Amino acid sequence: MIAAVLAGGQGKRLRPLTNHVPKPLIEIAENTTILDRLLMQIKAAEIDKVYLLVGYLHEKIQQRYGNFWNGMEIEYLVEKEPLGTGGAVRNLIESLEKKEEILLMNGDIVTDISFSEIINFHKSGLTMLAVPLVSPFGILEIEGEKIKRFVEKPKLNHWINGGVYVISPDVFEYFLEVEKGDMEKLVFPKLAENNLIYAHKCENCFWKSIDSLKDLEEVKTTLSKKIKF
């Protein structure tokens, strides 16, 4: 098995932080970037080769990690133009010398899940980490006309894509059909139609996609409280 990280986005919603720093290199703790943490989790899953699917400011990512980092071999697939997640994964599959399973993840997530868990759960097709949808707002519990309770950002009865996947060679053909665009729109619906996509639910894990400065501050605060990750 090899691992791959989608690390080519421009991080527009995090500007000005991302004007000169690629999103995966944003620090979430002192001297620790988002990508540092993901790579350490990959190593903990005993995977020693990682492909970084890069584009925007890729030189800075290559400068930080080189071709070997923390005992892992690092290979870069550089997009000359944005291809979307589907195009990036197609490039990855085409570059592999042999067909093998891929542990794939978005380069902007912070989670405490053990990647070994989703690997061990996986059987075939594509397995997706599923995490609970958390309301961005506090909600009101109302009886009649009276507000009885305030609940701050509760988990809702829905699941969302957690941005971590295990992909088997038996579904590579679906990615190879994509020239450019996002796998979330072009590949996943087809896999679902053919009963080839599975959910690994992680109800109580910490998970955050860093899409805004507010998300970043929340992650930093959580880490500063020394909650075990």
C-alpha atoms as one frame of an Amber mdcrd trajectory, in Angstrom:
protein
   0.000   0.000   0.000   1.095   3.547  -0.736  -0.278   6.817   0.652  -1.085
  10.038  -1.153  -2.023  13.515   0.025  -4.037  16.006  -2.033  -1.945  19.128
  -1.423  -2.381  21.275  -4.514  -5.131  23.732  -3.570  -4.665  27.488  -3.275
  -6.442  27.885   0.073  -8.183  31.072  -1.060 -10.436  31.251   1.996  -7.367
  31.341   4.252  -5.790  34.386   2.650  -3.678  36.330   3.475  -2.059  33.344
   5.263  -1.871  31.421   2.003  -0.560  34.247  -0.154   2.971  32.956   0.348
   2.464  29.645   2.188   0.654  26.609   0.709  -2.279  25.506   2.837  -0.723
  22.172   3.965   2.230  24.100   5.444   0.111  26.219   7.768   1.179  25.590
  11.349  -1.382  24.091  13.715   1.075  23.997  16.619   4.591  25.268  17.163
   6.803  23.931  14.351   4.067  21.497  13.272   2.187  21.933  10.005  -1.022
  20.261   8.839   1.045  18.104   6.502   3.584  17.227   9.220   0.781  15.715
  11.245  -0.719  13.787   8.324   2.684  12.358   7.405   3.291  11.253  10.989
  -0.088   9.502  11.003   0.779   7.800   7.715   4.046   6.569   9.203   2.152
   5.263  12.247   0.118   3.159   9.791   3.430   1.600   8.668   3.366   3.044
   5.153   6.777   4.141   3.941   6.055   5.703   0.542   3.960   8.850   0.135
   2.962  10.736  -2.988   2.268  14.438  -2.537  -0.132  15.686  -5.210   0.922
  19.312  -5.389   0.449  22.435  -7.464   0.224  25.854  -5.833   3.571  26.872
  -4.258   4.771  23.291  -4.591   8.404  24.401  -4.359   7.926  25.260  -0.685
   6.478  21.830   0.057   9.359  20.132  -1.745  11.861  22.301   0.095  10.428
  21.276   3.487  10.174  17.521   2.930  12.631  16.684   0.159  12.632  13.096
  -1.138  12.913  11.499   2.309  11.267  12.689   5.502  11.002  10.967   8.872
  11.945   7.617   7.373   9.481   7.840   4.478  10.121   8.138   0.761   8.383
  11.194  -0.697   7.464  11.526  -4.373   5.853  14.600  -5.933   3.297  14.798
  -8.711   3.168  18.458  -9.750   0.139  19.826 -11.598   0.972  22.396 -14.276
  -2.644  23.546 -14.050  -5.364  22.765 -11.504  -6.905  19.384 -12.347  -9.308
  18.975  -9.440  -9.202  16.029  -7.070 -10.320  13.589  -9.754  -7.623  14.655
 -12.208  -4.986  14.534  -9.474  -5.894  10.967  -8.518  -5.966   9.929 -12.180
  -2.395  11.234 -12.514  -1.407   9.272  -9.420  -2.879   6.004 -10.695  -1.206
   6.437 -14.073   2.163   7.005 -12.381   2.103   3.825 -10.286   4.512   1.115
 -11.375   2.163  -1.561 -10.045  -1.467  -1.591  -9.042  -1.748  -1.402  -5.267
  -4.127  -0.008  -2.703  -3.945   3.724  -2.003  -4.529   5.477   1.303  -5.595
   8.917   0.095  -6.423  12.016   2.097  -7.110  15.708   1.778  -4.164  17.865
   2.804  -6.230  20.220   4.950  -7.739  17.960   7.608  -6.783  17.443  11.234
  -8.093  14.324  12.937  -7.158  11.905  15.688  -8.332   8.792  13.860  -5.749
   6.059  13.385  -5.366   5.496   9.656  -4.772   1.821  10.466  -8.432   1.615
  11.517  -9.782   2.572   8.115  -7.168   0.377   6.383  -8.208  -2.641   8.467
 -11.895  -1.930   7.804 -11.382  -1.730   4.037 -12.160  -4.778   1.899 -12.603
  -3.631  -1.712 -13.820  -0.739  -3.851 -13.437   2.595  -2.057 -13.776   3.156
   1.664 -14.479   6.679   2.894 -14.054   8.061   6.377 -17.472   9.304   7.489
 -17.746  11.804  10.347 -20.827  13.325  12.007 -22.153  16.611  10.712 -21.756
  19.226  13.435 -24.065  22.225  13.334 -22.143  25.463  12.743 -24.628  27.164
  15.077 -25.970  26.644  18.544 -29.563  25.405  18.500 -32.640  26.040  20.603
 -34.783  23.360  22.191 -38.310  24.744  22.280 -41.462  23.470  23.971 -44.549
  25.360  22.923 -43.505  28.989  22.987 -40.761  28.575  25.586 -37.065  28.032
  24.995 -36.001  25.251  27.349 -32.354  24.780  26.503 -29.465  26.064  24.427
 -27.269  23.422  22.781 -23.947  24.660  21.413 -23.077  23.231  17.967 -24.555
  19.740  18.419 -23.843  16.726  16.246 -26.689  16.245  13.797 -28.172  13.002
  12.543 -26.178  13.090   9.324 -22.726  12.017   8.129 -20.232  13.865   5.933
 -17.186  12.970   3.883 -14.133  13.014   6.194 -11.590  13.306   3.374  -9.696
  10.049   4.065 -10.056   7.128   1.655  -8.711   3.679   0.880  -8.919   2.890
  -2.832  -8.510  -0.592  -4.312  -7.328  -1.246  -7.880 -10.756  -2.673  -8.767
 -12.140   0.890  -8.970  -9.149   2.597 -10.628 -11.020   2.573 -13.958 -13.534
   5.089 -12.610 -10.760   7.583 -11.857  -9.040   7.013 -15.184 -12.163   8.323
 -16.929 -11.633  11.767 -15.368  -9.577  14.287 -17.337 -10.211  17.222 -15.037
 -12.655  17.855 -12.202 -13.504  16.683  -8.711 -13.864  13.037  -7.776 -16.593
  14.008  -5.310 -18.845  14.891  -8.261 -17.492  12.735 -11.080 -16.440   9.478
  -9.414 -18.134   8.959  -6.055 -21.740   9.029  -7.386 -20.850   6.328  -9.958
 -19.230   4.185  -7.272 -22.347   4.560  -5.121 -24.592   3.546  -8.025 -22.542
   0.371  -8.416 -22.367  -0.435  -4.690 -18.596   0.045  -4.642 -18.217   2.703
  -1.949 -18.277   2.034   1.790 -18.410   4.224   4.897 -16.112   3.800   7.870
 -17.924   5.742  10.567 -15.921   7.521  13.244 -18.513   8.985  15.572 -16.315
  10.124  18.449 -13.080  11.096  16.735 -11.820  14.654  16.536 -12.044  15.900
  12.954 -11.706  19.316  11.404 -11.294  20.494   7.848  -9.356  23.749   7.909
 -11.322  25.926   5.509 -11.212  29.254   7.330  -9.227  31.216   9.900 -11.895
  30.270  12.452 -11.296  26.563  11.783  -7.564  27.086  12.192  -7.977  28.824
  15.527 -10.267  26.056  16.770  -7.660  23.407  15.942  -4.883  25.418  17.579
  -6.982  25.854  20.704  -7.729  22.134  20.876  -4.055  21.261  20.522  -3.035
  23.860  23.088  -5.270  22.138  25.648  -3.042  19.084  25.171  -5.929  16.860
  24.207  -4.356  13.640  22.997  -4.359  13.342  19.230
